[in-house]
Amino acid sequence: MTWETVIGLEVHVQLLTKSKLFSGASISYGAEPNTQACAIDLGMPGVLPVLNKEAITMATKLGVSINATVNTRSVFARKNYFYPDLPKGYQISQYDLPIVSNGHLNIILENGEIKKIGITRAHLEEDAGKSLHEAMPNTSGIDLNRAGTPLLEIVSEPDMRSAKEAVAYLKTLHSLVKYLDICDGNLQEGSFRCDANVSVRKKGAEKFGTRAELKNINSFKFVEKAINIEVERQIEILESGGTVVQETRLYDSDKNETRSMRSKEDAHDYRYFPDPDLLPVVISDKFITDIKNNLPELPNQKQERFIKQYSLSEYEATILASSKEMANYFEETVKNADAKLSANLIIGELASYLNKNNLDISSSAISSTKLSGLVTRISDGTISKNIAKKVIEEMWNTGKSADEVIESQGLKQVSDSGEIIKVIEEIIKNNPSQVAEYRSGKDKLFGFFVGQVMKAMGGKANPAQLNELLKKYLAS
């Protein structure tokens, strides 16, 4: 039996405001427990919430960037449920009148196709506190520093059909919120985390299957693993004649399994009602237009510009524009260096070192200025592309500039015809049988002679000169 996966994502984006959604308390990360929760965050009697205007601005930025409707009137509601780390007994959120609705985001699939993912809504809400269980035997601690932190919850339509599509959507959204400067995107600190609603149905069926919600996953890798393992679990249940239960599940990355956390609540279980302490949020069309007119260059716009301005391929432009940091690094590099060569080095050799060391471009051991210097030395013929691989390795390990590495290790490319000819003559003299075979029509042996000369010259022969001279001497 063929099954189809159906996935919708709820992404919680922590906004880059300086204070909380309804109080002036700080939201900086890493403070001592319970040192950044004021009376409003604690829900003390007699206190009143005051809305942070900057959160409205940031939500509007997201709305216009995803071609959504930014509602000129939205309402905050109380979402009632009990958690030890929710001191008021309710969370202030938005329900039937959110600030953003009916948008979409385009993602690029592995085969290069573009797929449109609908976004149902994006609403503002405050975060809850945090329950602590580690290093506290038989006890739970409550840290309320996070209580009241402004979140923008972005809810997609169930338009994704595989874990890879879900990850592509998450990465695209992650890039967008960082370009907009509304979130730092730090997955480890929980600034960008998601709940995945996963179900399966028979191929061709119109009705959705019963979904399970996978809660609070904060890694692209774990999102993919969690969805795949949950899909396997549901298919196994259905093929055994069982029934999938609507519930909230947790993903255990150590065991690579999902496990039940609680039965999944429906909206009516939360007893939503408008918060009597907060007036409806009313924003003007001019406010929305002004934000739209002052948006930064977004990833897709930057990608198109890179193709036109730097003659890059669509693949190269997509990779380089995928994050604001990567795009900035590239543009700093090409201020004084060839764009195509720079793109190749960043996407190829440099990316390899970053991946090996689990670093992003902002933590690169080679600055954009130093990479620019290396590109210049390839362009002016000082070193070959092959030698550049040795140079970039030494630059990464030592922090030296390209010129320092080239000078200290004697890596300058040999462009002296006389020196190259001497080595060619020696190689031809020492390999008479291969020479005879080449001259009898085995053209593929040309690569053998190139390799022999390069080996003898430590890879420093000018490739263009070498090829030209070698052809001449092998033909005579």
C-alpha positions as CSV (number, residue, x, y, z in Angstrom):
1,M,0.0,0.0,0.0
2,T,1.4,3.4,-0.9
3,W,1.1,6.2,1.7
4,E,1.4,9.9,1.4
5,T,2.9,12.1,4.1
6,V,1.1,15.4,5.1
7,I,3.1,17.9,7.1
8,G,2.2,21.4,8.5
9,L,4.6,23.4,10.6
10,E,4.1,25.8,13.4
11,V,7.3,27.8,13.8
12,H,8.0,29.9,16.9
13,V,10.2,32.9,16.1
14,Q,11.6,34.8,19.1
15,L,11.5,38.5,18.1
16,L,14.6,40.7,18.5
17,T,13.0,43.3,20.7
18,K,15.0,44.6,23.7
19,S,12.2,43.9,26.2
20,K,9.2,41.5,26.6
21,L,5.9,41.6,24.8
22,F,3.9,43.2,27.6
23,S,6.6,44.4,30.1
24,G,9.9,46.3,30.2
25,A,11.8,43.3,31.5
26,S,14.9,42.2,29.5
27,I,15.0,39.2,27.3
28,S,18.7,38.8,27.1
29,Y,19.8,35.1,27.0
30,G,21.8,33.4,29.8
31,A,20.9,35.4,32.9
32,E,20.6,33.7,36.3
33,P,17.2,32.0,36.7
34,N,14.3,34.3,37.7
35,T,16.3,37.5,37.5
36,Q,14.5,38.8,34.4
37,A,10.8,38.3,35.4
38,C,8.9,41.4,36.7
39,A,5.5,41.6,38.4
40,I,3.7,41.7,35.0
41,D,5.5,38.5,33.8
42,L,4.5,36.8,37.0
43,G,0.9,37.8,36.7
44,M,0.8,39.5,40.1
45,P,-2.6,41.1,41.2
46,G,-3.2,44.6,39.9
47,V,-0.7,44.7,37.2
48,L,-1.6,45.5,33.6
49,P,0.2,44.5,30.4
50,V,1.4,47.2,27.9
51,L,2.1,46.1,24.3
52,N,5.6,46.4,22.9
53,K,5.1,48.4,19.6
54,E,8.3,47.0,18.1
55,A,6.8,43.6,18.1
56,I,4.0,44.9,15.9
57,T,6.6,46.4,13.5
58,M,8.4,43.1,13.3
59,A,5.3,41.1,12.7
60,T,4.3,43.5,9.9
61,K,7.7,43.1,8.3
62,L,7.2,39.4,8.1
63,G,3.7,39.8,6.8
64,V,4.6,42.0,3.8
65,S,7.6,39.8,3.0
66,I,5.5,36.7,2.6
67,N,2.8,38.5,0.5
68,A,0.3,38.1,3.3
69,T,-2.6,40.2,4.5
70,V,-1.5,42.4,7.4
71,N,-4.7,43.0,9.3
72,T,-5.3,46.6,10.3
73,R,-7.2,45.3,13.3
74,S,-6.1,42.3,15.5
75,V,-7.0,41.2,18.9
76,F,-5.1,39.6,21.8
77,A,-6.8,36.7,23.6
78,R,-6.3,34.6,26.7
79,K,-5.3,31.0,26.0
80,N,-6.1,29.1,29.2
81,Y,-4.2,26.1,30.4
82,F,-2.2,25.1,33.4
83,Y,1.6,24.7,33.4
84,P,3.9,25.1,36.4
85,D,5.9,27.6,34.3
86,L,2.8,29.7,33.3
87,P,2.2,31.7,36.4
88,K,-0.9,33.5,35.2
89,G,-2.7,30.3,34.3
90,Y,-3.1,31.6,30.8
91,Q,-1.0,32.7,27.9
92,I,-1.7,36.0,26.0
93,S,-1.9,35.1,22.3
94,Q,-4.0,35.9,19.3
95,Y,-6.7,33.5,18.0
96,D,-9.4,34.4,15.5
97,L,-8.0,37.9,14.6
98,P,-4.2,37.5,14.2
99,I,-2.0,40.3,12.9
100,V,-1.0,38.3,9.7
101,S,-3.0,35.9,7.6
102,N,-3.0,34.2,4.2
103,G,0.6,34.4,3.0
104,H,3.0,32.1,1.3
105,L,6.7,31.2,1.0
106,N,8.3,29.6,-2.1
107,I,10.8,26.8,-1.4
108,I,13.3,25.2,-3.8
109,L,13.1,21.4,-3.9
110,E,16.0,19.0,-4.5
111,N,15.2,18.7,-8.2
112,G,15.3,22.5,-8.6
113,E,11.5,22.9,-8.8
114,I,9.9,25.8,-6.9
115,K,7.0,24.9,-4.6
116,K,4.6,27.3,-3.0
117,I,3.8,26.7,0.7
118,G,0.8,28.5,2.1
119,I,1.0,30.3,5.4
120,T,-2.3,30.4,7.2
121,R,-1.4,32.9,9.8
122,A,1.3,34.5,11.9
123,H,0.3,35.7,15.3
124,L,1.9,37.4,18.3
125,E,2.1,35.7,21.7
126,E,4.1,35.7,24.9
127,D,6.4,32.7,25.7
128,A,6.0,30.7,28.9
129,G,8.7,30.1,31.4
130,K,10.9,27.0,31.5
131,S,10.8,23.9,33.7
132,L,14.2,22.6,34.7
133,H,14.8,18.9,35.5
134,E,18.5,18.4,35.0
135,A,20.8,18.2,38.1
136,M,17.8,18.3,40.4
137,P,17.0,14.8,41.6
138,N,13.3,14.2,42.2
139,T,12.7,17.9,41.8
140,S,11.7,20.3,39.1
141,G,12.8,24.0,39.1
142,I,11.0,26.8,37.4
143,D,12.8,29.6,35.6
144,L,10.5,32.5,34.6
145,N,13.1,34.6,32.8
146,R,11.5,33.5,29.4
147,A,8.0,34.3,30.5
148,G,6.6,37.1,28.5
149,T,9.3,36.9,25.7
150,P,7.7,38.0,22.4
151,L,7.1,35.2,19.9
152,L,5.7,35.3,16.4
153,E,4.1,31.9,15.7
154,I,4.0,31.2,11.9
155,V,1.5,28.5,11.0
156,S,1.8,26.9,7.6
157,E,-0.8,25.1,5.5
158,P,-0.4,21.3,5.4
159,D,1.3,21.6,2.1
160,M,4.6,19.7,2.6
161,R,4.8,16.0,1.5
162,S,8.2,14.9,2.9
163,A,10.6,15.6,5.7
164,K,13.0,17.2,3.2
165,E,10.3,19.6,2.0
166,A,9.7,20.5,5.7
167,V,13.4,21.2,6.2
168,A,13.6,23.3,3.0
169,Y,10.7,25.4,4.2
170,L,12.3,25.8,7.6
171,K,15.6,26.9,6.2
172,T,13.9,29.3,3.8
173,L,11.9,30.9,6.7
174,H,15.0,30.9,8.9
175,S,16.9,32.8,6.3
176,L,14.0,35.3,5.8
177,V,13.6,36.2,9.5
178,K,17.4,36.8,9.8
179,Y,17.4,39.0,6.6
180,L,14.5,41.0,8.1
181,D,16.5,41.4,11.4
182,I,13.4,40.3,13.4
183,C,15.1,37.1,14.9
184,D,18.7,36.0,15.5
185,G,17.7,32.5,14.3
186,N,19.7,30.8,17.1
187,L,18.3,27.3,17.2
188,Q,20.4,26.1,20.1
189,E,19.0,28.9,22.4
190,G,15.5,28.2,21.2
191,S,15.0,31.5,19.3
192,F,13.8,29.5,16.3
193,R,12.0,26.3,17.0
194,C,9.1,24.4,15.5
195,D,6.2,22.0,16.1
196,A,5.5,19.6,13.3
197,N,2.0,18.3,12.6
198,V,2.4,15.0,10.8
199,S,-0.1,12.6,9.4
200,V,-0.3,10.0,6.6
201,R,-3.0,9.0,4.2
202,K,-3.5,6.6,1.3
203,K,-2.1,7.9,-1.9
204,G,-4.8,9.7,-3.8
205,A,-7.1,10.2,-0.7
206,E,-8.6,13.6,-0.2
207,K,-9.2,13.4,3.6
208,F,-6.3,14.0,5.9
209,G,-5.3,11.3,8.4
210,T,-5.2,11.8,12.1
211,R,-2.2,14.0,13.0
212,A,0.4,13.9,15.7
213,E,2.1,17.1,16.8
214,L,5.9,16.8,17.4
215,K,6.7,19.4,19.9
216,N,9.6,21.9,20.2
217,I,12.2,20.7,17.8
218,N,15.2,23.0,17.5
219,S,17.5,21.5,14.8
220,F,17.0,21.1,11.1
221,K,18.6,17.6,11.3
222,F,16.3,16.5,14.1
223,V,13.2,17.9,12.3
224,E,13.9,15.6,9.4
225,K,14.7,12.6,11.6
226,A,11.6,13.2,13.9
227,I,9.2,13.4,10.9
228,N,10.6,10.3,9.2
229,I,10.4,8.2,12.4
230,E,6.9,9.5,13.1
231,V,5.8,8.6,9.6
232,E,7.2,5.1,10.0
233,R,5.3,4.7,13.3
234,Q,2.0,5.8,11.9
235,I,2.2,3.6,8.8
236,E,3.1,0.6,10.9
237,I,0.0,1.3,13.1
238,L,-2.3,1.6,10.1
239,E,-0.9,-1.4,8.3
240,S,-1.4,-3.5,11.4
241,G,-5.1,-2.5,11.6
242,G,-4.7,0.1,14.4
243,T,-5.8,3.7,14.7
244,V,-3.5,6.7,15.0
245,V,-4.4,8.8,18.1
246,Q,-4.4,12.6,17.9
247,E,-1.8,13.6,20.4
248,T,1.3,15.7,21.2
249,R,4.6,13.7,21.0
250,L,8.2,14.5,21.9
251,Y,11.2,13.5,19.8
252,D,14.0,11.8,21.7
253,S,17.2,12.4,19.6
254,D,19.3,9.9,21.6
255,K,16.9,7.0,20.9
256,N,15.7,8.4,17.6
257,E,12.0,7.8,18.6
258,T,8.9,9.8,19.3
259,R,6.9,9.2,22.5
260,S,3.6,10.4,23.7
261,M,3.5,13.5,25.8
262,R,-0.3,14.3,26.1
263,S,-3.5,14.1,24.2
264,K,-3.7,16.9,21.6
265,E,-5.9,19.8,22.6
266,D,-8.3,21.4,20.2
267,A,-9.0,25.2,20.2
268,H,-12.1,24.9,22.4
269,D,-10.0,23.2,25.1
270,Y,-8.1,26.4,25.7
271,R,-11.3,28.5,26.2
272,Y,-10.0,31.5,24.2
273,F,-11.6,34.9,24.9
274,P,-10.4,38.4,24.2
275,D,-8.0,39.7,26.9
276,P,-10.0,42.4,28.8
277,D,-6.7,44.2,29.7
278,L,-5.7,44.8,26.1
279,L,-7.4,47.0,23.5
280,P,-7.6,45.7,19.9
281,V,-4.4,46.5,17.9
282,V,-5.3,49.0,15.1
283,I,-2.6,49.9,12.6
284,S,-2.9,52.2,9.5
285,D,-2.4,51.4,5.9
286,K,0.3,54.0,5.9
287,F,2.2,52.1,8.7
288,I,2.1,49.0,6.5
289,T,3.1,50.8,3.4
290,D,6.0,52.6,5.1
291,I,7.4,49.2,6.3
292,K,7.0,47.6,2.9
293,N,8.9,50.5,1.3
294,N,11.8,50.2,3.7
295,L,12.3,46.4,3.7
296,P,15.9,45.3,3.2
297,E,16.9,43.3,0.1
298,L,15.4,39.8,0.7
299,P,17.0,36.5,-0.2
300,N,15.3,36.0,-3.6
301,Q,16.0,39.5,-4.6
302,K,19.7,39.2,-3.7
303,Q,19.8,35.9,-5.6
304,E,18.5,37.6,-8.7
305,R,21.0,40.5,-8.3
306,F,23.9,38.1,-7.9
307,I,23.1,36.3,-11.1
308,K,22.9,39.6,-13.1
309,Q,25.7,41.6,-11.3
310,Y,28.3,38.8,-10.9
311,S,27.3,36.4,-13.8
312,L,26.8,33.6,-11.3
313,S,24.8,30.4,-12.0
314,E,21.4,30.1,-10.3
315,Y,22.9,27.4,-8.0
316,E,25.8,29.6,-7.0
317,A,23.6,32.6,-6.3
318,T,21.1,30.5,-4.3
319,I,23.9,29.1,-2.0
320,L,25.5,32.5,-1.5
321,A,22.2,34.3,-0.8
322,S,21.0,31.6,1.5
323,S,22.1,33.5,4.6
324,K,22.7,37.1,5.2
325,E,26.2,36.3,6.6
326,M,27.2,34.3,3.6
327,A,26.0,37.0,1.2
328,N,27.9,39.7,3.1
329,Y,31.0,37.6,3.1
330,F,30.8,37.1,-0.6
331,E,30.2,40.7,-1.4
332,E,33.1,41.8,0.9
333,T,35.4,39.3,-0.9
334,V,34.5,40.5,-4.4
335,K,35.2,44.2,-3.7
336,N,38.8,43.5,-4.9
337,A,38.6,40.0,-6.5
338,D,37.0,38.1,-9.3
339,A,33.4,37.1,-8.5
340,K,33.3,33.8,-10.2
341,L,36.5,32.5,-8.6
342,S,35.4,33.9,-5.2
343,A,32.1,32.1,-5.5
344,N,33.8,28.8,-6.4
345,L,36.2,29.0,-3.4
346,I,33.5,30.0,-0.9
347,I,31.0,27.3,-2.1
348,G,33.8,24.6,-2.5
349,E,37.0,24.7,-0.4
350,L,35.9,27.1,2.3
351,A,32.5,25.5,2.8
352,S,34.3,22.2,3.2
353,Y,36.4,23.5,6.1
354,L,33.3,25.2,7.7
355,N,31.4,21.9,7.5
356,K,34.2,19.9,9.0
357,N,34.5,22.2,11.9
358,N,30.7,22.7,12.3
359,L,31.1,26.5,11.9
360,D,29.1,29.0,10.0
361,I,30.6,31.7,7.7
362,S,30.6,34.3,10.5
363,S,33.1,32.1,12.4
364,S,35.4,31.4,9.5
365,A,39.1,31.2,10.2
366,I,39.7,32.9,6.9
367,S,38.3,36.5,6.7
368,S,36.8,37.8,3.5
369,T,39.8,40.1,3.1
370,K,42.2,37.2,3.2
371,L,40.1,35.1,0.8
372,S,40.1,38.1,-1.5
373,G,43.9,38.1,-1.4
374,L,44.0,34.4,-2.3
375,V,41.6,34.9,-5.3
376,T,43.8,37.7,-6.6
377,R,46.8,35.4,-6.6
378,I,45.0,32.8,-8.6
379,S,43.8,35.5,-11.0
380,D,47.2,37.1,-11.6
381,G,48.8,33.7,-12.2
382,T,50.9,33.6,-9.0
383,I,49.5,30.2,-8.1
384,S,47.3,27.7,-9.9
385,K,43.8,26.6,-8.7
386,N,45.4,23.3,-7.7
387,I,48.0,25.0,-5.5
388,A,45.3,27.2,-4.1
389,K,43.9,24.2,-2.2
390,K,47.2,23.8,-0.3
391,V,47.3,27.6,0.4
392,I,43.7,27.7,1.8
393,E,44.5,24.8,4.0
394,E,47.5,26.5,5.5
395,M,45.6,29.8,5.8
396,W,42.8,28.0,7.7
397,N,45.3,26.3,10.1
398,T,47.7,29.2,10.7
399,G,45.7,32.4,10.1
400,K,48.3,33.6,7.6
401,S,47.5,35.6,4.5
402,A,47.8,34.0,1.1
403,D,51.0,36.0,0.3
404,E,52.6,34.8,3.5
405,V,51.8,31.2,2.8
406,I,52.9,31.4,-0.8
407,E,56.2,33.1,0.1
408,S,57.1,30.9,3.1
409,Q,56.4,27.6,1.2
410,G,57.7,28.6,-2.2
411,L,54.4,27.9,-4.0
412,K,54.6,30.5,-6.8
413,Q,53.6,29.1,-10.1
414,V,56.4,28.5,-12.6
415,S,55.7,30.3,-15.8
416,D,59.3,30.2,-17.1
417,S,59.0,28.2,-20.4
418,G,62.6,27.1,-20.3
419,E,62.2,25.5,-16.8
420,I,59.0,23.7,-17.9
421,I,60.6,22.5,-21.2
422,K,63.5,21.0,-19.3
423,V,61.1,18.9,-17.2
424,I,59.0,17.9,-20.3
425,E,62.1,16.7,-22.1
426,E,63.2,14.6,-19.1
427,I,59.7,13.0,-18.8
428,I,59.6,12.2,-22.5
429,K,63.0,10.7,-22.4
430,N,62.1,8.5,-19.4
431,N,58.8,7.2,-20.8
432,P,59.5,6.1,-24.4
433,S,56.8,3.4,-24.6
434,Q,54.0,5.9,-23.4
435,V,55.3,8.4,-25.9
436,A,55.1,5.8,-28.7
437,E,51.5,4.9,-27.7
438,Y,50.4,8.5,-27.5
439,R,51.9,9.2,-31.0
440,S,50.1,6.1,-32.3
441,G,46.7,7.6,-31.4
442,K,46.2,7.0,-27.6
443,D,45.3,10.7,-26.8
444,K,44.1,9.8,-23.3
445,L,47.8,9.4,-22.3
446,F,48.2,13.2,-22.5
447,G,46.8,13.3,-18.9
448,F,49.6,10.9,-17.8
449,F,52.3,13.3,-19.1
450,V,50.6,16.3,-17.5
451,G,50.6,14.5,-14.2
452,Q,54.2,13.4,-14.5
453,V,55.4,17.0,-15.2
454,M,53.2,18.4,-12.4
455,K,54.6,15.8,-10.0
456,A,58.2,16.6,-10.9
457,M,57.5,20.4,-10.5
458,G,55.6,20.1,-7.3
459,G,52.3,21.1,-9.0
460,K,53.7,24.6,-9.6
461,A,53.9,24.6,-13.5
462,N,51.5,27.1,-15.2
463,P,48.8,24.7,-16.5
464,A,48.1,26.7,-19.7
465,Q,51.8,26.9,-20.6
466,L,52.4,23.3,-19.7
467,N,49.6,22.0,-21.9
468,E,50.7,24.1,-24.9
469,L,54.4,23.1,-24.6
470,L,53.6,19.4,-23.9
471,K,51.5,19.1,-27.0
472,K,54.3,20.7,-29.1
473,Y,57.0,18.3,-27.7
474,L,54.9,15.2,-27.9
475,A,54.0,15.9,-31.5
476,S,57.6,16.2,-32.6
